[in-house]
């Protein structure tokens, strides 16, 4: 069983599974239909968080005969105009989905469960001991609902694992994952697409989605138990990552202004860093991948290679000098406007400009 089969990660995991001769059948669940590429893939449209409860009976039928569950599905409310209520509703839906998947897995008597968590559960704090190992205490920043929700899912799964000693339960904690489509929140945590926020010497990590898919399949194949950080290496200095990313990421502005610009960019274009996640753009939270590598995981991309391989934008240094100068000037003007208290007027002007462009 693979949940979230239509996503960037799910499709890659399924492709790896179907390439194996020892796989008899894969049942994939998702909110959207998937075009079958192999007769052994049974893709079904299912809303795991749907109400009312009869969905549980549907899941039990789908899970019948399964010997493993790879739970990759996770909804992230990061669209424009999302309210705090929307974020809380998404978190509740994710937890409802997890509870139903575990209930169905119990009924099916599966031998292995693999769950995708996140390295954000460690929290981004100034006193973090880098690199963070799996033994580190979970301290998700309370304002960042995504990290808090992931930590709660781990608590639920740990309780379930305690009552199912015969099941190999593996929890994967990936760092910033790149190369996946339509996941701006994960990209934002990499903080290479906005003016500088944190210490440029802190290590940052980038995990290619293909390597994360390999980690999922490895955890299933070897019936791994426990928690595993997923990162290709110890990371690269943030200054180096920004140089590789190019663009506005290389622009150095005062910290207070950088935070406001990053938040503004997130609100308008989903580029930058949302206010609730800015601690992850300031403090270090790099993780140690030694345990997963010791289990046999060999990533194809380093942090640097993953960042370069998935960067499709024009680099700052590739722009004509005049355009670079103009962009610098825009940042200075924006910063002066915000500092002078004109932020609301600026936002309104930018929104009006976007609406005129759409109308045209």
C-alpha positions in Angstrom: 0.0 0.0 0.0 1.3 3.4 -1.0 -0.6 6.6 0.1 0.0 9.8 -1.8 0.7 7.8 -4.9 0.1 10.7 -7.3 2.6 13.0 -5.7 6.2 13.6 -6.7 7.5 11.3 -4.0 4.8 8.7 -4.4 5.2 8.4 -8.1 8.9 7.8 -7.7 8.5 5.3 -5.0 6.0 3.3 -7.1 8.3 3.4 -10.1 11.0 1.8 -7.9 8.7 -0.8 -6.5 7.3 -1.8 -10.0 10.9 -2.2 -11.3 11.3 -5.1 -8.8 10.4 -8.6 -9.9 9.5 -9.6 -6.3 6.6 -7.1 -6.1 3.3 -8.8 -6.9 1.0 -5.8 -6.6 1.0 -2.2 -5.5 -2.2 -0.5 -4.4 -1.9 3.3 -4.5 -4.3 5.7 -2.9 -4.6 9.4 -3.6 -7.1 12.3 -3.9 -6.6 12.4 -7.7 -6.5 9.7 -10.3 -3.2 8.2 -11.5 -2.6 6.8 -15.0 -1.6 3.2 -14.6 1.8 2.4 -16.1 1.9 -1.2 -15.1 -0.7 -3.9 -14.6 0.6 -4.5 -11.1 -0.5 -1.0 -10.0 -4.0 -0.6 -8.7 -4.4 3.1 -8.3 -7.6 4.2 -6.4 -9.0 7.7 -5.7 -9.6 7.8 -2.0 -9.9 10.8 0.4 -8.2 9.4 3.5 -9.6 12.2 5.7 -13.1 12.1 4.3 -16.2 12.1 6.5 -18.3 10.2 7.4 -16.7 7.1 8.9 -17.7 4.5 6.3 -14.4 5.4 4.6 -12.8 2.9 7.1 -14.6 0.0 5.5 -13.4 1.1 2.1 -9.8 1.3 3.4 -10.1 -2.2 5.0 -11.1 -3.6 1.6 -8.3 -1.8 -0.2 -5.7 -2.9 2.4 -6.8 -6.6 2.3 -3.8 -8.8 1.5 -1.2 -6.0 1.9 2.0 -6.9 3.7 3.4 -3.3 3.9 2.2 0.3 4.1 4.2 3.2 2.9 2.3 6.3 4.2 3.5 9.3 2.1 0.3 11.3 2.0 0.4 14.7 3.8 -1.6 17.8 3.0 0.1 21.2 3.4 -2.1 24.3 3.5 0.3 26.9 2.0 -1.9 28.4 -0.7 -2.4 32.1 -1.0 -5.1 33.5 1.3 -5.0 30.5 3.7 -6.3 31.3 7.1 -5.2 29.9 10.5 -8.4 27.9 10.6 -7.5 26.3 7.2 -4.1 25.4 8.6 -5.6 23.8 11.7 -8.2 22.0 9.5 -5.4 20.5 7.3 -3.5 19.3 10.4 -6.7 17.6 11.8 -7.2 16.0 8.4 -3.6 14.6 8.3 -4.0 13.1 11.8 -7.4 11.6 10.8 -5.8 10.1 7.7 -2.9 8.6 9.8 -5.3 7.1 12.3 -7.3 5.5 9.6 -4.3 4.1 7.8 -3.0 2.6 11.0 -6.4 1.1 11.7 -6.5 -0.5 8.3 -2.9 -1.7 8.6 -3.8 -3.4 11.9 -6.8 -5.1 10.3 -4.7 -6.3 7.3 -1.9 -7.6 9.6 0.9 -5.9 7.7 4.5 -6.6 8.5 6.0 -3.2 7.9 4.9 0.5 8.0 7.0 3.4 6.7 5.9 6.9 7.6 7.3 10.3 6.3 7.9 12.8 9.0 10.2 15.8 8.8 13.5 17.0 10.2 11.6 20.2 11.2 10.4 18.3 14.3 13.7 19.0 16.0 13.0 22.7 15.8 15.2 25.6 14.7 16.9 27.0 17.8 20.1 28.9 18.5 21.3 26.3 21.0 20.8 23.3 18.6 23.8 20.9 18.7 24.7 20.4 15.1 24.3 17.9 13.6 21.1 16.7 15.2 20.9 13.0 15.8 17.8 10.9 16.1 18.3 10.9 19.9 17.8 14.7 20.1 14.7 15.9 21.8 11.8 17.0 19.6 11.3 20.8 19.9 9.3 22.0 16.9 8.9 25.7 16.9 5.3 26.2 18.3 4.4 28.9 15.7 5.2 26.5 12.8 2.2 24.3 12.5 3.7 22.0 9.9 6.5 20.9 12.3 4.2 20.6 15.3 1.8 18.5 13.3 4.6 16.2 12.1 5.8 15.8 15.7 2.3 14.8 16.8 2.1 12.2 14.0 5.3 10.7 15.3 3.8 10.5 18.8 0.7 8.7 17.5 2.8 6.3 15.4 5.1 5.5 18.4 2.1 4.6 20.5 0.8 2.4 17.7 4.2 0.7 17.3 4.4 -0.1 21.0 1.2 -2.1 20.6 2.3 -3.8 17.5 5.7 -5.2 18.3 5.6 -7.6 15.4 5.4 -4.8 12.8 8.6 -3.1 11.6 7.7 0.6 11.9 10.2 3.1 10.3 9.8 6.9 10.6 11.8 9.0 8.1 12.8 12.6 8.9 13.9 14.2 5.6 15.5 17.6 5.5 14.6 20.2 2.9 13.5 18.2 -0.1 14.1 19.6 -3.6 13.1 18.4 -7.0 9.4 17.8 -6.1 6.6 19.7 -7.9 4.2 22.0 -6.1 5.7 22.0 -2.6 6.6 25.6 -2.0 6.7 25.3 1.8 9.5 22.7 1.6 11.4 24.9 -0.9 10.9 27.9 1.4 12.7 26.2 4.3 15.8 26.1 2.1 15.8 30.0 2.2 17.8 30.4 -1.0 15.1 32.4 -2.7 14.9 35.4 -0.5 17.3 38.0 1.0 19.5 36.8 3.8 17.8 36.1 7.1 20.2 34.0 9.2 23.9 33.3 9.9 25.5 32.7 6.5 27.9 30.2 8.1 25.3 27.8 9.4 25.0 24.5 7.5 22.0 23.9 5.3 20.9 20.7 3.7 19.2 19.7 0.5 17.7 16.3 -0.2 16.8 15.3 -3.8 13.3 13.8 -4.0 14.8 10.8 -5.8 17.0 10.0 -2.9 14.1 10.3 -0.5 12.2 7.7 -2.7 15.2 5.4 -2.3 15.2 5.8 1.4 11.5 4.9 1.6 12.0 1.7 -0.5 15.1 0.8 1.6 13.2 1.2 4.8 10.5 -1.1 3.5 12.9 -3.6 1.9 15.0 -4.1 5.1 12.1 -3.8 7.5 13.8 -0.9 9.4 12.6 0.0 12.8 12.8 3.3 14.6 13.6 6.8 13.4 16.0 7.8 10.7 17.2 11.2 9.5 17.3 11.6 5.8 19.9 14.0 4.5 22.7 13.4 2.0 25.5 14.9 4.1 26.2 17.3 6.9 25.2 20.2 4.7 26.9 23.2 3.1 27.4 26.7 4.4 24.4 28.9 3.8 26.6 31.4 2.0 27.6 28.8 -0.5 24.0 27.7 -1.1 23.0 31.3 -1.8 25.9 31.7 -4.2 24.7 28.6 -6.0 21.0 29.8 -6.0 21.9 33.2 -7.3 19.2 35.8 -7.9 17.9 37.9 -5.0 19.2 35.3 -2.6 22.6 36.9 -2.9 21.4 40.3 -1.9 22.5 41.3 1.6 20.1 43.5 3.5 19.6 44.2 7.2 18.1 41.3 9.2 14.9 43.1 10.1 14.3 44.1 6.5 15.2 40.7 5.2 12.5 39.1 7.4 9.9 41.5 6.2 10.8 41.1 2.6 10.8 37.3 2.9 7.3 37.4 4.5 6.0 39.8 1.9 7.4 37.6 -0.9 5.7 34.6 0.6 2.3 36.3 0.9 2.3 37.6 -2.7 4.2 35.0 -4.7 5.0 32.0 -2.4 8.6 32.9 -2.7 10.4 33.8 0.5 9.7 32.5 3.9 6.4 32.5 5.8 6.5 34.4 9.1 5.7 31.2 11.1 8.7 29.4 9.6 11.3 32.1 9.8 13.1 30.5 12.7 14.1 27.8 10.3 15.7 30.4 8.1 17.7 31.9 11.0 18.9 29.1 13.3 20.7 25.8 12.5 18.8 22.5 12.3 21.1 20.3 10.1 20.7 16.6 10.9 23.1 13.6 10.9 22.3 10.9 8.3 24.7 8.3 9.7 22.1 5.9 11.0 20.3 5.6 7.6 23.6 5.3 5.7 24.6 2.6 8.1 21.5 0.7 7.1 22.6 0.8 3.5 21.2 4.0 2.1 23.5 5.6 -0.5 22.2 9.0 -1.9 23.0 9.9 -5.5 23.1 13.6 -4.8 25.0 15.7 -2.3 23.4 18.8 -0.9 25.2 21.0 -3.4 24.4 18.7 -6.3 20.7 18.5 -5.3 20.4 22.2 -5.2 22.2 22.8 -8.5 20.3 19.9 -10.2 16.9 21.4 -9.3 17.7 25.1 -9.8 16.0 26.2 -13.1 16.1 29.9 -12.5 18.4 32.5 -14.1 21.3 33.2 -11.8 22.1 36.6 -10.5 25.5 36.7 -12.1 24.0 35.8 -15.5 21.9 39.0 -15.5 23.1 42.1 -17.3 24.8 44.6 -14.9 22.1 47.2 -15.5 19.3 44.8 -14.5 21.2 43.7 -11.4 21.5 47.3 -10.4 17.8 48.0 -11.0 16.8 45.0 -8.8 19.1 46.2 -6.0 17.5 49.6 -6.3 14.0 48.0 -6.0 15.1 46.2 -2.8 16.4 49.5 -1.3 13.1 51.3 -2.2 11.0 48.5 -0.8 13.1 48.4 2.4 12.8 52.2 2.8 9.0 52.0 2.3 8.6 49.2 4.8 10.9 50.9 7.4 9.0 54.2 7.0 5.7 52.4 7.8 4.4 52.3 4.3 4.3 48.5 4.1 0.5 48.3 3.8 0.4 50.8 1.0 3.2 48.9 -0.8 1.4 45.6 -0.5 -1.8 47.1 -1.8 0.1 48.6 -4.8 1.7 45.3 -5.6 -1.6 43.4 -5.4 -3.3 46.0 -7.7 -0.4 45.6 -10.1 -0.8 41.8 -10.2 -4.5 42.1 -10.7 -4.0 44.5 -13.7 -1.6 42.0 -15.2 -4.1 39.1 -14.8 -6.8 41.2 -16.3 -4.6 42.0 -19.3 
